[in-house]
């Protein structure tokens, strides 16, 4: 195992500096997704609708609409439509998106942004479909039923009640974009105010003095007091889980865009600089799954790298140019495109290899995962659109 990872890392370090040929990468993505669309159609039956990863036998694994990752597959298809203008991708995106329609009423999860904004939100952005807008508003209405004004946050999980009375995870920052959109759509500031309150509470409680993040903050739902600070999907509670830190960077950059609050920009800049300062930031710019997990044979997380790159391209628009966040993002994207892409025609249509889902639970380790592909394409689109 160690020899295999070493050879992979050596290859990555040799080739990471090559430039991205955007047109070729889009053609590659089209080819891969053509494979995935065909396979998913053959497997999509009953409750399973959206590709997520590969199972332990290396076969394509689909998930139900209620899974937190269900919106990324339609989001990938919408982005291919945006890149190419090809009607076939629009049609496939519409079919994949509409399978999630009932999720707008699912109040048993905080993942409405991931599911609905990455699918219906992208569809609205690229087509202006009014029915999508209405579904997004209802999704936001459902999401805010999980808000506790005493805590000042939207509740995350309903499970693990033996560990936390009221858990809030750093990932939840990503669901706030849906609320900001709902206020724009309706003129009702309720959604905006809840998003800002959640972001401010996260700003206060989720960060350590060195700028790293905890994954889970456990609150007392009656008093709002912080009871636990844990890193559930990381190496240990005081370690920094790479994808969690990536969610923080992306989330506060997005919140600055939506509000103009300099506190959010300050935190986004601090988080971006935190990555740069890490002694264990790899030479090929794709982080280990956790920054404190010991040894150099730890699995990488291409999904975290893609999220970071997409956020950095946006942050570059707001921060002083001397910070060169787009250049940082370019280095990450060169590595992902050059050394982490799946071989053409393989991996059942996924774009990127070497992501890590939940290592402590022995789940999705060193596999392709659909959200890595989503944020990789989003970063590629931002690079193109903003001339980075």
Buried (B, 14 or more C-beta within 10 A) or exposed (E): EEEEBEEBBEEBBEBBEEEBEBEEBBBBBBEBBBBBBEBBEEBBEEEBBBBBBBEEEEEBBBBBBBBBBBBBBBBBBBBBBBBBEEEBBBEBBBBBBBBBBEBBEBEEBBBBBBBBBBBBBBBBBBBEBEEBBBBBBBBBBBBBEBBBEEBBBBBBBEEEEEEBBBBBBBBBBBBBBBBBBBBEBBEBEBBBBBBBBBBBBBBEBBBEEEBBBBBBBBBEBEEBEBBBBBBBBBBEEEBBBBBBBBBBBBBBBBBBBBBEBEBBBBBBBBBBBBBEEBEBBBEBBBBBBBBBBEEEBBBBBBBBBBBBBBBBBBBBBBBEEEBBBBEBBBBBBBBBBBBBBBEEEEBBBBBBBBBBBBBBEEEBBBBBBBBBBBBBBBBBBBBBEEEB
